Amino acid sequence: MDLHQGDCVQLLSSNELFQVIAVDDCHNRCWLRRWPLLPKGSPVFEASIKQIVFSNKALQKTR
């Protein structure tokens, strides 16, 4: 998967949108935060790259 910092993606288990903060290709992990950001910020969490999907919703937000 061609995943980059700043990309907007969804998780297989969620309809919410997330922004990619960092990617670790060697360990198939990435760090995400909810997008758009919450007023007091959005916590960052780790997820498997296998859980990431690019969707029409994510593509529309990045254009």
N, C-alpha and C positions, 0 to 999 in steps of 0.2 A: 504494500500500500504506500502511496506517495503522500505522506503526512508531514506537514510543516508547521512550525510555530506560527500562531495567528490564525490558522484554519478554523472554521466553524464546522462542527460535526455533531452527530447524534450518537447515542449509545443504543445498542440493540434493545436494551431493557427500558428505554425512556423515549418520550416524544419531545423532551426538552432539548434546547440547543446549548452547546458547550464550546468554549474556545480552547484551542491547544496552547498550552504554556511551554511545554518542552517535550521532546521525543527521545527515547533511548532505544534505538533500533537493535542494539546488541542484545537487549533483554526483552524486546517486544513490549515495552511499557511506554506510557505517556502520562503527562500531567495535564489536567483539565480544570476549568472553572466555568461556572454557569454564565451564559451569555443571553441577554445583555447583563452587565454587572448590576448587582443589587446596590441600593443607595449607600450601604456601609461596606461594600466590597463583597466579593464572592470567594468562599474558601476554595483552595486548590486541593485536588485529590488525584490519586494515582489510579490508572485503569490499564487493562491489557489492550494492546492495539487490536486484538481479535474482536473486542467489543465495539469498535468504532465503525460507524457507517456514514457515508456521505449521502445526504438526502437532498431532495429538491428544496426543502425548507432551509437547510444549511447553505446550499448554493445561492439561494436568493438573498440571504443575509450578507454574503460576502461580495456581492456585486454592487 
